[in-house]
Amino acid sequence: MQKIVLLVASLAIPLGLVQAQAPTQRANTRFEQLGPMLPTPNTFRTASGAPGKDYFQNRADYDIKATLDDTKQKITGSETITYHNNSADALPFLWLQLDQNLFKPDATGNIAKTNSINEQGSSMRQLDPSAALKGKDYGHKITSVRDQSGKALRYTINQTMMRVDLPLAVAPGKTVTFSIDWNFNIIDAKAAGGRSGYEFFPKDGNYVYEIAQWFPRLCAYNDVNGWQNKQFLGQGEFTLIFGNYKVAITAPNDHVVGATGELQNPAQVLSATQQKRWNEAKAKGDKPGENPVVIVTQAEAEAAEKGKPTGTKTWVYKADNVRDFAFSSSRKFIWDALQPNVEGKRVWAMSLYPKEANPLWGQYSTRLIVHTLRSYSRRTIAYPYPVAYSVHGPVGGMEYPMMSFNGARPEADGTYSEGTKNFLILVVIHEVGHNFFPMIVNSDERQWSWMDEGLNSFLEGLACLEWDADFPARGIEPQSIVPYMQLDSSKQMPIMSSSDNILPGTFGPNAYSKPATALNILRETVMGRELFDYAFKEYARRWAFKSPEPADFFRTMEDASGVDLDWFWKGWFYGVQPVDQSLVKVDWFQPNSQNPEITKAEARAAAQRRANTISKQRDAAAKAETVVAQDSTMKDFYNSYDPYAVTAEDKKKYQDYLATLTPEERATAEAGTNFYTLSLQNKGGLPMPVIVRMEFEDGTDSVARFPAEIWRFNDASIKKVIATSKKVKQWTLDPFYEIADINTDDNSFPPVSQPSRFQLFKQQQRGGGAAPNPMQQQRQRQQQPPAKQGTGRN
């Protein structure tokens, strides 16, 4: 971008002319209210952002019995569902989600994927996105749908949705009970890229199962969409309703099963030793450095890997007021636990992981759960559930009520890179944090990914820094989103875009980083921490165990803080314009104090500078040879007259002038205040606060801050006068990188040039594998034999 270099001008002007000149006005609507862009408030959702008096949400209670076939990698289940219609509408049919149908090769989510052939080589997955799904007949197989009396109900399957037709519409305030039998083949999660599935470990011939989206479950019916029955295409996640669950999971008797909710029959599924360890873990986790209690040890898990199951066990779990249910099962699982106090309530923090995850997981996973629950509870609501799991398996990161699937695996030798460690910290905090958004504050993920991913990524960043002040929590720093906001507008989508329509290559920055960054900017720069934290906590309190929409968030943040943020939502959430402020020039003014002692001294100095020409300097040697110097009769009054001498009349005029000034004007005149006019441009289009740092000639500095409303009369270019008692030698816009400015080259005045770098290098040799991580390097150094000492003999 072109740099405009102007000389700083020092002008002497009358004090009365030193005032903010009205800038050229330019009509814009950036600071108008969102108005029709938001839905009209009503009795369901109020103008304040709170639930209205007629707000409702339907519920579904589940009694599920399921069997895991570890030989065929298959789930067979039956469920009885009691649906509560709390709406004012009679419902003649019910819609359920069959998410496993995404893994049918002819599913819309598969055949709608685009691909191409690369002449340099293409993988089978690139050539055929559904290649990993052709080994078995995947998808839900519905074998029975019956009413409470056992009579078959008519149903229609449409891709990932199933409509159940009721003989009589379920009336407002009434319930209906029906049952479904089903089965499905479990996918290979790594090969198929699913949010759940299995991982096979060929060295010991065992599986780890992470099972989710596994049972037919009710769609949401609400005041906004009616039925939310948008097809599951794989990118937009889930729209669900709350209910109570009782789930019996039958698995091989050497498996450890963890699930959403509380285990109801520990005496039937745990050994006496395991129960003893379970009890030892109770009330532990409050002391710094307190390690988890290992309920199933690595040695016990390794022994189970080598054995054979002799039958089955049924693990019974119960969970109240949750929106979903997930579970994990494997004979490979190590199991550790703590039960810390979180906001006055004991909560189980538990981890399940195979030996391949150690030593990393044993050291960090459960302790991270404890930290996350405490951090998020402080900023939202107290964690209400009795347990939170972190499970290691094939899924890199996915969330369910009380249950999260997390990646980050060390090398086979037990070492790991710093990046792997940091990813574990980040992913556990992120996925456990999802218990709050959207598992408790139950947003519509199928429509609005940012309402859970963005809010959760923001809290994750804060929690990571509370874990370690030096943690690289870059996801919420404004400069981290700059590369995305530098993209051409045709390659960006507004945050307020439907989840399935966000360009795949930009899904991360759009749904995670950009909203998280926006919230961090609101907290640090626009609102301040106190106002933001109060409003954000109020949003969580209002919508806990309810289903908010974007307008409910926007309105609550303004309602609870008293800050008008419509300009911010319009720019950051509804638009794709970037932030690009430019400091074009700075003009320097000083008021003419009219003090003759000062003005005449300045005039004398100026005259002397003007007279000090190169000719005058060279003629100085011949000054004594001039006529006037040699003949004193050629001198008169003006040869001794000093036009810069201060007279009594000058002093009287000055005192008369001071008498006309107010005390404030007199202080300014006598102090010699510097007035600087900053010329600013908003090149990017997105208005943001103006933050400018002044570096003074005496080595000190100061920062001036102006709210975004400074752009309301002209969103393209403005001028701003800043008065200082000291002279400024350097001006810098956005000195602390607060506003995600996409080009900082034009943020300084006078401009600061940065050198372009080049590198000298030798021709690189081809070949060689990946470098060992630092832990491996240290281990290799320790294993090297010591160097032999010389004897001094030849």
ROLUMZA-425087 format. One line per 10 residues: number of its first residue (from 0); for each residue x, y, z of C-alpha. Coordinates in nm, 2 decimals, padded with zeros to 4 digits. Example, Ala and Ser with C-alpha at 12.3 -4.5 7.8 and 13.67 -1.06 7.14 Angstrom:
2
0) 01.23/-00.45/00.78  01.37/-00.11/00.71
% end
This chain:
794
0) 00.00/00.00/00.00  00.14/00.35/-00.09  00.29/00.54/00.20  00.22/00.91/00.21  00.52/01.10/00.35  00.46/01.46/00.45  00.67/01.70/00.64  00.55/01.79/00.98  00.47/02.16/00.98  00.51/02.40/01.27
10) 00.28/02.69/01.24  00.21/02.98/01.47  -00.16/03.05/01.48  -00.39/03.25/01.71  -00.53/03.05/02.00  -00.88/03.13/01.89  -00.83/02.94/01.57  -00.71/02.62/01.74  -01.03/02.41/01.73  -01.16/02.08/01.58
20) -01.25/02.15/01.22  -01.57/01.97/01.11  -01.46/01.69/00.87  -01.62/01.64/00.54  -01.94/01.45/00.62  -02.02/01.12/00.44  -02.36/00.95/00.50  -02.34/00.59/00.61  -02.56/00.34/00.79  -02.29/00.15/00.98
30) -02.42/00.29/01.32  -02.79/00.24/01.25  -02.96/-00.02/01.45  -02.98/-00.38/01.32  -03.36/-00.33/01.30  -03.51/-00.56/01.03  -03.20/-00.77/01.02  -03.31/-00.93/01.35  -03.64/-01.11/01.40  -03.92/-00.91/01.56
40) -03.93/-00.96/01.94  -04.24/-01.15/02.06  -04.37/-01.33/02.36  -04.14/-01.63/02.29  -03.82/-01.42/02.26  -03.81/-01.06/02.40  -03.65/-00.75/02.29  -03.41/-00.77/02.58  -03.28/-01.11/02.46  -03.44/-01.31/02.74
50) -03.69/-01.59/02.70  -04.04/-01.46/02.68  -04.35/-01.56/02.89  -04.46/-01.80/02.61  -04.12/-01.96/02.55  -04.14/-02.34/02.52  -03.93/-02.63/02.43  -04.04/-02.99/02.38  -03.87/-03.28/02.55  -03.79/-03.65/02.47
60) -03.71/-03.91/02.74  -03.53/-04.23/02.63  -03.50/-04.58/02.77  -03.24/-04.75/02.55  -03.10/-05.10/02.55  -02.80/-05.16/02.32  -02.55/-05.43/02.25  -02.20/-05.38/02.11  -02.07/-05.66/01.89  -01.70/-05.65/01.92
70) -01.66/-05.92/01.66  -01.86/-05.76/01.38  -01.82/-05.39/01.49  -02.20/-05.35/01.51  -02.46/-05.19/01.74  -02.80/-05.34/01.79  -03.05/-05.14/02.00  -03.41/-05.08/02.10  -03.55/-04.76/02.25  -03.87/-04.65/02.41
80) -03.92/-04.27/02.36  -04.17/-04.05/02.55  -04.22/-03.73/02.37  -04.35/-03.42/02.55  -04.53/-03.16/02.34  -04.50/-02.84/02.53  -04.59/-02.62/02.23  -04.93/-02.48/02.16  -04.95/-02.68/01.84  -05.10/-03.03/01.78
90) -04.83/-03.24/01.61  -04.96/-03.51/01.37  -04.61/-03.65/01.30  -04.27/-03.65/01.46  -03.93/-03.61/01.29  -03.63/-03.81/01.41  -03.26/-03.79/01.31  -03.09/-04.10/01.16  -02.73/-03.96/01.15  -02.57/-04.29/01.06
100) -02.74/-04.27/00.72  -02.47/-04.01/00.63  -02.24/-04.30/00.58  -02.45/-04.46/00.30  -02.25/-04.41/-00.02  -02.55/-04.25/-00.19  -02.62/-04.00/00.09  -02.65/-03.64/-00.02  -02.36/-03.55/00.21  -02.14/-03.79/00.01
110) -02.25/-03.75/-00.35  -02.26/-03.37/-00.32  -01.89/-03.35/-00.24  -01.68/-03.21/-00.52  -01.34/-03.34/-00.62  -01.09/-03.35/-00.91  -00.79/-03.54/-01.03  -00.44/-03.40/-00.97  -00.20/-03.50/-01.24  00.08/-03.53/-00.98
120) -00.12/-03.80/-00.80  -00.45/-03.84/-00.62  -00.55/-04.06/-00.33  -00.84/-04.30/-00.34  -01.02/-04.08/-00.09  -00.98/-03.78/-00.33  -01.10/-03.98/-00.63  -01.39/-04.13/-00.43  -01.49/-03.95/-00.11  -01.71/-04.24/-00.01
130) -01.45/-04.52/-00.08  -01.41/-04.60/00.29  -01.78/-04.67/00.32  -01.81/-04.94/00.06  -01.69/-05.24/00.27  -02.01/-05.28/00.46  -02.37/-05.18/00.44  -02.36/-04.87/00.66  -02.64/-04.66/00.80  -02.94/-04.71/01.03
140) -03.14/-05.03/00.97  -03.49/-04.96/01.12  -03.65/-05.30/01.20  -03.95/-05.18/01.40  -04.15/-04.87/01.49  -04.44/-04.93/01.73  -04.68/-04.75/01.95  -04.71/-04.81/02.32  -04.96/-05.09/02.26  -04.72/-05.26/02.02
150) -04.90/-05.16/01.70  -04.68/-05.08/01.41  -04.65/-04.71/01.32  -04.61/-04.58/00.97  -04.28/-04.41/00.90  -04.09/-04.26/00.61  -03.71/-04.23/00.59  -03.58/-03.93/00.39  -03.20/-03.96/00.39  -03.09/-03.87/00.74
160) -03.44/-03.79/00.86  -03.73/-04.02/00.96  -04.10/-03.90/00.99  -04.32/-04.11/01.22  -04.69/-04.06/01.15  -04.91/-04.07/01.45  -05.26/-04.21/01.44  -05.37/-03.91/01.65  -05.19/-03.58/01.67  -05.01/-03.53/02.00
170) -05.20/-03.24/02.16  -05.05/-02.94/02.33  -04.93/-03.03/02.68  -04.96/-03.41/02.61  -04.72/-03.69/02.56  -04.68/-03.98/02.32  -04.48/-04.30/02.38  -04.34/-04.52/02.10  -04.05/-04.76/02.04  -03.79/-04.82/01.77
180) -03.56/-05.12/01.71  -03.26/-05.06/01.49  -02.90/-05.17/01.42  -02.60/-05.04/01.22  -02.24/-05.12/01.13  -01.99/-04.90/01.31  -01.76/-04.70/01.08  -01.38/-04.69/01.09  -01.36/-04.34/01.22  -01.02/-04.26/01.08
190) -01.08/-04.40/00.73  -01.43/-04.25/00.70  -01.36/-03.92/00.88  -01.66/-03.95/01.11  -01.74/-03.79/01.45  -01.76/-04.14/01.60  -01.66/-04.49/01.52  -01.39/-04.74/01.60  -01.01/-04.76/01.58  -00.84/-05.09/01.53
200) -00.50/-05.16/01.69  -00.33/-05.43/01.48  -00.04/-05.49/01.72  -00.28/-05.64/01.98  -00.59/-05.70/01.77  -00.82/-05.48/01.97  -01.06/-05.20/01.92  -01.14/-04.87/02.08  -01.50/-04.76/02.02  -01.63/-04.40/02.05
210) -02.00/-04.42/01.98  -02.22/-04.12/01.90  -02.51/-04.02/01.67  -02.60/-04.38/01.72  -02.97/-04.40/01.81  -03.28/-04.25/01.64  -03.34/-03.92/01.83  -03.60/-03.65/01.81  -03.55/-03.33/01.60  -03.62/-03.00/01.76
220) -03.96/-02.83/01.72  -03.96/-02.47/01.83  -04.10/-02.12/01.78  -03.84/-02.02/01.52  -03.84/-02.31/01.26  -04.12/-02.54/01.35  -03.94/-02.87/01.29  -03.56/-02.83/01.24  -03.53/-03.12/01.00  -03.25/-03.00/00.78
230) -03.05/-03.29/00.64  -02.72/-03.39/00.80  -02.46/-03.32/00.54  -02.16/-03.38/00.77  -02.05/-03.02/00.83  -02.34/-02.86/01.02  -02.37/-03.04/01.35  -02.67/-03.11/01.56  -03.00/-02.95/01.67  -03.13/-03.14/01.97
240) -03.37/-03.12/02.26  -03.34/-03.21/02.63  -03.46/-03.52/02.80  -03.39/-03.79/03.06  -03.20/-04.10/02.96  -03.17/-04.45/03.10  -02.93/-04.65/02.88  -02.81/-05.01/02.93  -02.50/-05.10/02.72  -02.41/-05.46/02.69
250) -02.04/-05.52/02.59  -01.78/-05.79/02.63  -01.71/-05.85/03.00  -01.35/-05.74/02.97  -01.44/-05.39/02.84  -01.45/-05.07/03.03  -01.75/-04.86/02.93  -01.78/-04.49/03.00  -02.09/-04.29/02.90  -02.30/-03.98/02.94
260) -02.44/-03.98/03.30  -02.38/-04.17/03.62  -02.31/-04.54/03.64  -02.60/-04.71/03.81  -02.46/-05.05/03.88  -02.09/-05.03/03.97  -02.11/-05.34/04.19  -02.22/-05.55/03.89  -01.95/-05.42/03.65  -01.65/-05.33/03.86
270) -01.42/-05.56/04.05  -01.38/-05.52/04.42  -01.04/-05.36/04.36  -01.18/-05.12/04.11  -01.46/-05.02/04.35  -01.21/-04.95/04.62  -01.01/-04.73/04.39  -01.33/-04.56/04.28  -01.41/-04.47/04.64  -01.05/-04.35/04.70
280) -01.09/-04.10/04.42  -01.39/-03.94/04.58  -01.34/-03.58/04.70  -00.99/-03.57/04.55  -00.87/-03.30/04.31  -00.88/-02.98/04.52  -00.52/-02.97/04.61  -00.25/-02.84/04.37  -00.05/-03.13/04.23  -00.31/-03.39/04.33
290) -00.28/-03.67/04.08  -00.58/-03.88/03.96  -00.66/-04.21/04.12  -00.61/-04.49/03.86  -00.91/-04.72/03.87  -00.79/-04.94/03.59  -00.41/-04.95/03.56  -00.20/-04.97/03.25  -00.08/-05.32/03.35  -00.44/-05.43/03.39
300) -00.54/-05.29/03.05  -00.24/-05.46/02.89  -00.34/-05.79/03.05  -00.70/-05.75/02.91  -00.56/-05.68/02.57  -00.40/-06.03/02.57  -00.70/-06.21/02.71  -01.03/-06.33/02.57  -01.38/-06.22/02.69  -01.58/-06.49/02.86
310) -01.92/-06.33/02.83  -02.08/-05.99/02.85  -02.16/-05.72/03.10  -02.43/-05.47/03.10  -02.34/-05.12/03.21  -02.64/-04.90/03.31  -02.61/-04.52/03.29  -02.86/-04.26/03.38  -02.85/-03.89/03.27  -03.11/-03.63/03.34
320) -03.18/-03.31/03.14  -02.93/-03.37/02.86  -02.96/-03.32/02.49  -02.77/-03.63/02.37  -02.60/-03.95/02.48  -02.26/-04.09/02.38  -02.04/-04.37/02.51  -01.70/-04.54/02.47  -01.60/-04.90/02.52  -01.27/-05.09/02.50
330) -01.07/-05.36/02.68  -00.77/-05.14/02.62  -00.89/-04.85/02.84  -00.68/-04.72/03.14  -00.93/-04.53/03.36  -00.83/-04.26/03.61  -01.05/-04.01/03.81  -01.08/-03.72/04.05  -01.38/-03.57/04.21  -01.31/-03.21/04.28
340) -01.53/-02.94/04.42  -01.66/-02.72/04.14  -01.87/-02.42/04.26  -01.97/-02.61/04.57  -02.05/-02.94/04.41  -01.85/-03.26/04.37  -01.80/-03.36/04.01  -01.64/-03.66/03.87  -01.35/-03.58/03.62  -01.25/-03.90/03.45
350) -01.04/-04.01/03.16  -01.03/-04.33/02.95  -00.74/-04.40/02.72  -00.53/-04.69/02.58  -00.16/-04.74/02.67  -00.07/-04.57/02.34  -00.18/-04.24/02.49  00.06/-04.26/02.78  00.25/-04.09/02.94  00.09/-03.78/02.81
360) -00.27/-03.86/02.90  -00.20/-03.99/03.25  -00.03/-03.67/03.34  -00.27/-03.42/03.18  -00.61/-03.53/03.07  -00.81/-03.55/03.40  -00.63/-03.25/03.55  -00.74/-03.05/03.24  -01.10/-03.16/03.29  -01.09/-03.02/03.64
370) -00.94/-02.69/03.52  -01.19/-02.65/03.24  -01.50/-02.71/03.46  -01.38/-02.45/03.71  -01.28/-02.19/03.44  -01.60/-02.21/03.25  -01.82/-02.23/03.56  -01.67/-01.89/03.67  -01.76/-01.73/03.34  -02.10/-01.89/03.28
380) -02.29/-02.10/03.52  -02.18/-02.36/03.77  -02.14/-02.70/03.60  -02.46/-02.88/03.67  -02.38/-03.24/03.57  -02.23/-03.51/03.80  -01.94/-03.62/03.56  -01.72/-03.51/03.27  -01.52/-03.76/03.06  -01.22/-03.72/02.83
390) -01.17/-04.02/02.61  -00.88/-04.10/02.37  -00.95/-04.28/02.05  -00.99/-04.23/01.68  -01.18/-03.90/01.69  -00.95/-03.60/01.71  -01.20/-03.38/01.89  -01.58/-03.41/01.94  -01.82/-03.33/02.22  -02.13/-03.47/02.38
400) -02.30/-03.42/02.72  -02.05/-03.52/02.99  -01.84/-03.70/02.73  -01.57/-03.58/02.50  -01.35/-03.76/02.24  -01.00/-03.62/02.21  -00.69/-03.68/02.01  -00.31/-03.60/02.07  -00.11/-03.92/02.09  00.26/-03.94/02.17
410) 00.51/-04.13/01.97  00.55/-04.50/02.00  00.85/-04.45/02.23  00.65/-04.23/02.47  00.81/-03.90/02.37  00.61/-03.62/02.22  00.66/-03.28/02.07  00.56/-02.95/02.24  00.30/-02.92/01.96  00.14/-03.25/02.06
420) 00.13/-03.15/02.42  -00.02/-02.82/02.35  -00.28/-02.97/02.12  -00.38/-03.21/02.40  -00.42/-02.91/02.64  -00.62/-02.72/02.38  -00.84/-03.00/02.26  -00.94/-03.13/02.61  -01.02/-02.78/02.72  -01.22/-02.71/02.40
430) -01.42/-03.04/02.40  -01.49/-03.05/02.77  -01.58/-02.68/02.74  -01.85/-02.78/02.49  -02.05/-02.91/02.79  -02.14/-02.54/02.84  -02.19/-02.45/02.47  -02.40/-02.62/02.33  -02.48/-02.90/02.57  -02.62/-02.66/02.83
440) -02.68/-02.34/02.64  -02.84/-02.54/02.36  -02.80/-02.35/02.03  -02.89/-02.48/01.69  -02.56/-02.62/01.55  -02.71/-02.73/01.22  -02.79/-02.36/01.14  -02.53/-02.16/01.34  -02.19/-02.32/01.40  -02.05/-02.00/01.56
450) -02.29/-02.00/01.85  -02.12/-02.30/02.00  -01.78/-02.32/01.83  -01.71/-01.95/01.84  -01.82/-01.89/02.19  -01.65/-02.20/02.31  -01.32/-02.12/02.13  -01.32/-01.78/02.30  -01.36/-01.94/02.65  -01.11/-02.20/02.55
460) -00.85/-01.93/02.48  -00.91/-01.77/02.82  -00.89/-02.11/03.00  -00.56/-02.20/02.82  -00.41/-01.88/02.95  -00.54/-01.96/03.30  -00.37/-02.30/03.26  -00.03/-02.15/03.15  00.03/-01.78/03.11  00.28/-01.86/02.83
470) 00.04/-02.10/02.64  00.02/-02.00/02.27  -00.35/-01.93/02.28  -00.33/-01.76/01.94  -00.69/-01.84/01.84  -00.84/-01.54/02.02  -00.56/-01.29/01.94  -00.68/-01.03/01.68  -00.37/-01.07/01.46  -00.44/-01.44/01.42
480) -00.75/-01.38/01.22  -00.58/-01.13/00.99  -00.48/-01.38/00.72  -00.85/-01.48/00.68  -00.97/-01.13/00.67  -00.71/-01.05/00.41  -00.88/-01.29/00.17  -01.08/-01.16/-00.12  -01.44/-01.11/-00.01  -01.55/-01.38/-00.26
490) -01.36/-01.63/-00.05  -01.51/-01.54/00.28  -01.86/-01.60/00.43  -02.02/-01.38/00.70  -02.02/-01.54/01.04  -02.40/-01.53/01.01  -02.40/-01.81/00.75  -02.57/-02.14/00.77  -02.32/-02.41/00.89  -02.35/-02.62/00.58
500) -02.29/-02.33/00.35  -01.96/-02.21/00.49  -01.68/-02.28/00.24  -01.50/-02.59/00.37  -01.15/-02.44/00.35  -01.27/-02.14/00.57  -01.49/-02.33/00.82  -01.23/-02.30/01.09  -01.17/-01.93/01.08  -01.54/-01.85/01.01
510) -01.70/-02.06/01.28  -01.42/-02.08/01.54  -01.15/-01.81/01.51  -01.33/-01.51/01.38  -01.62/-01.51/01.63  -01.38/-01.60/01.91  -01.15/-01.31/01.81  -01.46/-01.08/01.79  -01.55/-01.16/02.14  -01.20/-01.10/02.27
520) -01.20/-00.76/02.10  -01.53/-00.68/02.26  -01.40/-00.78/02.60  -01.06/-00.61/02.57  -01.11/-00.30/02.35  -01.48/-00.22/02.29  -01.66/-00.30/02.62  -01.40/-00.36/02.88  -01.37/-00.68/03.09  -01.61/-00.59/03.36
530) -01.91/-00.50/03.13  -01.84/-00.79/02.89  -01.80/-01.05/03.16  -02.12/-00.95/03.33  -02.32/-00.96/03.01  -02.17/-01.29/02.89  -02.25/-01.45/03.22  -02.60/-01.32/03.20  -02.65/-01.47/02.86  -02.54/-01.81/02.99
540) -02.77/-01.77/03.29  -03.07/-01.67/03.08  -03.03/-01.95/02.82  -02.90/-02.24/03.03  -03.11/-02.55/02.94  -03.28/-02.35/02.67  -03.23/-02.29/02.30  -03.11/-01.94/02.21  -03.09/-01.78/01.86  -02.83/-01.53/01.75
550) -03.06/-01.23/01.82  -03.09/-01.35/02.18  -02.72/-01.34/02.22  -02.68/-01.00/02.05  -02.97/-00.84/02.25  -02.86/-00.99/02.58  -02.50/-00.86/02.54  -02.64/-00.51/02.49  -02.92/-00.53/02.74  -02.69/-00.64/03.03
560) -02.41/-00.40/02.95  -02.57/-00.08/02.83  -02.34/-00.07/02.53  -02.49/-00.02/02.18  -02.31/-00.29/01.98  -02.53/-00.31/01.66  -02.24/-00.15/01.46  -02.02/-00.43/01.58  -02.26/-00.72/01.50  -02.32/-00.57/01.15
570) -01.95/-00.54/01.08  -01.81/-00.85/01.23  -02.10/-01.10/01.21  -02.30/-00.99/00.90  -02.02/-00.86/00.68  -01.69/-00.96/00.54  -01.51/-00.63/00.51  -01.18/-00.61/00.70  -01.03/-00.37/00.94  -00.77/-00.15/00.77
580) -00.70/00.19/00.94  -00.44/00.42/00.80  -00.27/00.72/00.96  -00.23/00.94/00.65  -00.05/01.24/00.80  -00.02/01.44/01.12  -00.01/01.82/01.11  00.15/02.00/01.41  00.02/02.34/01.54  00.11/02.56/01.83
590) -00.09/02.86/01.95  00.08/03.19/01.92  00.12/03.28/02.28  00.18/03.66/02.19  00.43/03.67/02.48  00.70/03.91/02.34  00.97/03.74/02.53  00.89/03.42/02.33  00.77/03.55/02.00  01.06/03.80/01.94
600) 01.32/03.54/02.05  01.16/03.29/01.80  01.17/03.56/01.53  01.53/03.64/01.61  01.63/03.28/01.58  01.44/03.24/01.26  01.61/03.55/01.11  01.95/03.42/01.21  01.87/03.08/01.04  01.76/03.25/00.72
610) 02.07/03.47/00.72  02.31/03.19/00.77  02.35/03.12/00.40  02.65/02.96/00.24  02.74/03.29/00.09  02.72/03.46/00.43  02.94/03.20/00.58  03.21/03.24/00.31  03.19/03.62/00.32  03.24/03.63/00.70
620) 03.61/03.65/00.66  03.59/03.97/00.46  03.34/04.14/00.69  03.60/04.38/00.83  03.67/04.51/00.48  03.32/04.65/00.42  03.26/05.02/00.39  03.05/05.05/00.70  03.30/04.85/00.90  03.58/05.09/00.80
630) 03.39/05.42/00.80  03.18/05.48/01.11  03.02/05.79/00.96  02.82/05.56/00.74  02.63/05.43/01.05  02.30/05.56/01.17  02.01/05.47/01.40  01.93/05.14/01.22  02.28/05.01/01.24  02.23/04.97/01.62
640) 01.85/04.92/01.62  01.73/04.57/01.75  01.39/04.49/01.60  01.37/04.18/01.83  01.42/04.37/02.16  01.12/04.35/02.39  00.98/04.70/02.47  00.76/04.82/02.75  00.49/04.87/02.49  00.52/04.50/02.39
650) 00.48/04.39/02.75  00.17/04.61/02.80  00.00/04.47/02.48  00.07/04.12/02.61  -00.09/04.19/02.95  -00.39/04.35/02.78  -00.42/04.03/02.56  -00.41/03.80/02.86  -00.69/04.00/03.03  -00.92/03.89/02.75
660) -00.86/03.52/02.80  -01.04/03.27/03.02  -00.82/03.09/03.28  -00.82/02.78/03.06  -00.72/02.97/02.75  -00.45/03.16/02.94  -00.30/02.83/03.08  -00.29/02.69/02.73  -00.13/03.00/02.58  00.13/03.01/02.86
670) 00.21/02.64/02.85  00.29/02.63/02.48  00.06/02.33/02.42  00.11/02.13/02.10  -00.19/02.06/01.88  -00.17/01.77/01.64  -00.43/01.71/01.37  -00.44/01.34/01.27  -00.58/01.25/00.93  -00.72/00.90/00.94
680) -00.87/00.67/00.68  -01.09/00.36/00.72  -00.96/00.17/00.41  -01.11/-00.16/00.50  -01.46/-00.05/00.56  -01.52/-00.21/00.90  -01.53/00.07/01.16  -01.34/00.01/01.48  -01.21/00.21/01.78  -00.90/00.43/01.70
690) -00.61/00.36/01.93  -00.30/00.57/01.89  00.03/00.57/02.07  00.24/00.89/02.11  00.61/00.86/02.16  00.74/01.19/02.30  01.08/01.35/02.25  01.17/01.30/02.61  01.14/00.92/02.58  00.80/00.88/02.75
700) 00.48/00.77/02.57  00.10/00.78/02.60  -00.20/00.61/02.44  -00.52/00.78/02.33  -00.83/00.58/02.27  -01.14/00.69/02.07  -01.45/00.47/02.04  -01.57/00.33/01.71  -01.85/00.60/01.70  -01.57/00.84/01.59
710) -01.66/00.71/01.24  -02.03/00.77/01.25  -02.04/01.09/01.05  -01.78/00.97/00.80  -01.69/00.61/00.77  -01.41/00.67/00.52  -01.19/00.95/00.65  -01.18/01.17/00.96  -00.96/01.42/01.14  -00.89/01.43/01.51
720) -00.71/01.70/01.71  -00.49/01.58/02.00  -00.33/01.83/02.24  -00.01/01.74/02.43  00.22/01.94/02.65  00.52/01.75/02.50  00.63/01.72/02.14  00.55/01.39/01.97  00.82/01.23/01.76  00.63/00.92/01.65
730) 00.27/00.82/01.61  00.14/00.46/01.59  -00.21/00.33/01.52  -00.32/00.01/01.70  00.01/-00.03/01.88  -00.10/-00.34/02.08  -00.26/-00.52/01.78  -00.61/-00.50/01.92  -00.84/-00.45/01.62  -00.72/-00.71/01.36
740) -00.59/-00.44/01.12  -00.49/-00.63/00.80  -00.22/-00.39/00.70  00.00/-00.22/00.97  00.25/-00.07/00.72  00.05/00.25/00.71  -00.01/00.27/01.08  00.29/00.49/01.16  00.37/00.86/01.12  00.63/00.94/01.02
750) 00.64/00.61/00.83  00.86/00.34/00.98  01.04/00.14/00.71  01.11/-00.23/00.77  01.39/-00.40/00.58  01.30/-00.69/00.35  01.50/-01.00/00.44  01.69/-01.24/00.23  01.87/-01.56/00.32  02.20/-01.70/00.21
760) 02.20/-02.08/00.20  02.39/-02.38/00.07  02.23/-02.63/-00.17  02.01/-02.86/00.04  02.06/-03.23/00.01  01.75/-03.45/-00.06  01.64/-03.73/00.15  01.62/-03.79/00.53  01.31/-03.85/00.74  01.13/-03.64/00.99
770) 01.35/-03.49/01.26  01.31/-03.64/01.61  01.12/-03.43/01.86  01.32/-03.26/02.14  01.23/-03.53/02.39  01.37/-03.80/02.16  01.68/-03.59/02.10  01.74/-03.56/02.47  01.69/-03.93/02.52  01.93/-04.01/02.24
780) 02.20/-03.78/02.39  02.15/-03.95/02.73  02.19/-04.30/02.57  02.52/-04.21/02.40  02.83/-04.36/02.57  03.06/-04.10/02.72  03.36/-03.99/02.52  03.68/-04.17/02.60  03.94/-03.96/02.78  04.28/-03.92/02.61
790) 04.59/-04.06/02.78  04.84/-03.81/02.63  05.03/-04.09/02.45  05.08/-04.11/02.07
% end
